[in-house]
Amino acid sequence: MRQPRLWMGLLGAACLAGVGLALLAQHRWGMEPCPWCILQRLLFVVLGVLALVAAAQPSGLGRRVIAGLSLPLAVGGAAAALWQHFVAAQTQSCALTLADKIIGASGLDLHFPEAFEVRASCADAAVDLLGVPFEFWSLALFAVAGVVLISTCLTPSRRA
């Protein structure tokens, strides 16, 4: 992959834009989030910030290290999206699931309730956007993140 710095910058922007779109959907169109939605938001924020930090790194080694450390977040996000669709959305309650425990332990739901407070059950949060389940949009972005991160890890350093 050429220009890993550019790709990491674009990835950071895309992750943060995805969170912005989720917040817009919540506050403008009433698409209330479940614990798994909130967990994915949290992962996108962390991935976005790390990708932007990686893009700002002057050395390819720094970018590769950050990309390698970020890869489990993308994999975990993809797993959360799949779990939300195939398991959690089939149940009426998401209370005390792994996602609910992580969000509660982080304290983000108390400090930033407009962005990280759980407001719906998993069954209620199962909505479509343009005919595609919302969590599949999230899954697609986590997959793109994984590809960019792997490509960045495998990009050799160029010596001057």
Secondary structure, DSSP 8 states (H G I E B T S, - for coil): ---HHHHHHHHHHHHHHHHHHHHHHHHHH-----HHHHHHHHHHHHHHHHHHHHHT-SSHHHHHHHHHHHHHHHHHHHHHHHHHHHTGGGSS--TTSHHHHHHHHHTHHHH-HHHH---S-TTTT--EETTEEHHHHHHHHHHHHHHHHHHHHH------
